Amino acid sequence: MTRPAAKGWCPGALTPMWSGDGLIVRIRPHAGQLSAQQATGLCAATRAHGSGLLDLTSRANLQIRGVQDAGLEPLQADLLALGLLDPDPETERRRNILTAPRRSDAYGVADLARAVQARLADLPDLPAKFGYAIDCGPARQLAGASADIRIERSGAGLIVRADGAPKGRPVAPADAADTVLELARWFAVNRGSARRMRDAAARLPAEWQSAAPLPEAAPLRPGRCSTGTVLGAPFGSIDAVALATLIGQSGTTALTLTPWRLFVLEGAGDLPGHPFIDRPDDPMLRTDACPGAPFCDTASVETRVLAEQIAHRYALPLHVSGCAKGCACPRPVARTLVGNAGRFDLVIDGCSWDEPARRGLDPDALRTGTEQI
């Protein structure tokens, strides 16, 4: 089946999006990281002007939910003071730059991200969700994350690779941003009806496909790491009070975000009690759920409470979607429950918009376990 139409653009801090609980305001941290001061300031702004919840997105951004019209301007003023506001909506729209979270200055990830950002104004007109991944460490961390142009590393040095192409073009570090711009211009001219690079990559000239990237890295997991502590956010939802408290009590120096609902407390020492995921075997790591009703206008069912109640029963990945759009997880999953007129349809080994194996499952029966999936 065809996926139902979703929003064709992403919200920002200057271009928020209306949802069932108010405006969604998205913050795009530079190089995927906030200083401790920025992170705690953002938590305070979230409490003052939003619902008190932050969403960690699949693009390693943070979204403030529940912002009302009267609170938008004061929130934007707070974000400006924290250095988290772009100069204009066009710059914000184009700054879809994803950076590898486990990085060393030796690989120049942050410098490359700044170089690409400096060329954003020179980009051609591109689809709204067109993005870039800076993933040039000793192994690729972002291979499964959404991006259209990737700066990676081969056995001989840096490459710029089009998403969907198995190989990339070798490049000197000083020329990487210009090469990204060149590839973006090629896409703008040759994309036809394609909105993402992977759908046009088969037409790339041979010069763009000469060097294979390094293998993928092992997945990031909750627990101690070389720079601090990795924690998970159930469904990507972060309580602002809990995060600010944890940052203050642990001695965290910076907050690094990832596309996998995980974040790194850089420099953190011992952690006090907290509501976040700290075990790599936690079933919530394999469970996706959108906000659902009443927070989304297209959802007819509550999602996250149900997902949390039943996740521990199944050793399979689980997706609970408020509607067929599947915003929380637009890919095949072992079991997907799809809201439909107050009940749930079940899709097995598919996407939320695929043909269900069963229809009309009762939410209460799913909660109690009398209805198994």
Secondary structure, DSSP 8 states (H G I E B T S, - for coil): -------SS---SSS-EEETTEEEEEE--GGGEEEHHHHHHHHHHHHHHS-SEEEE-TTS-EEEEEE-HHHHHHHHHHHHHTT---SSHHHHHH--EEE-SS--GGGTHHHHHHHHHHTGGG-----TT--EEE--SSSBS-TTS--SEEEEE-SSSEEEEETT-S-BEE--GGGHHHHHHHHHHHHHHH-TT-SSGGGTGGG--GGGSSB----B-----SEEETTEEEEE-GGGEEEHHHHHHHHHHHT--EEEE-TTSEEEEET--S----SSB--TT-GGGGEEE---TTTSTT--S--HHHHHHHGGG-SS-EEEESSTT-TT--S-EEEEEEEETTEEEEEEEE-TTS--SEEEE-HHHHHHTSS--
